[in-house]
């Protein structure tokens, strides 16, 4: 009877230890992170700062520094990294267990032609703009004077405003626009 009780106790202890080690092994494998680093360059070998590096299908990602170097931490070493940068073709590279992935991004000639500039009344292609555009916030036009033309003076680049008279009622400023 005493032997039987001892064997049952030993089995329970053995099962508890086995269960404990299985749980710890699962936690250790679930918490492993893989750090992937690399350098992103252009076709001439120069570093590309500001390149977006993301894991495809997730929000995990980062940006290259001024030397074109990136570091990204992943929960596992699988998946595909997506490299994108303005004026360059997007590139997708499978990780396949590698710790260092260096990338050379190719220029995309067509993407630069499609750059649009937002103007007050909509958007225009950058190539169709032949002059400078200056904006002013309406909150900046509040001041001690009741005349809008005097409030614009000195607030717009390329515009020279002058007032010919200080006579009451004739305080409108005149403008010269630099070409």
Buried (B, 14 or more C-beta within 10 A) or exposed (E): EEEEEEEEEEEEEEEEEEEEEEEEEEEEEEEEEBEBEBBBBBEEEEBBBEBBBBBBEEEBBBBBBEEBBBEBEBBEBEBEBBBBBEEBBEBEBEBEEEEEBEBBBEBBEEBEEEEEEEEEEEEEEEEEEEEEEEEEEEEEEEEEEEEEBBBBBEEBEEBEBEBEEEEEEEBEBEEEEEE
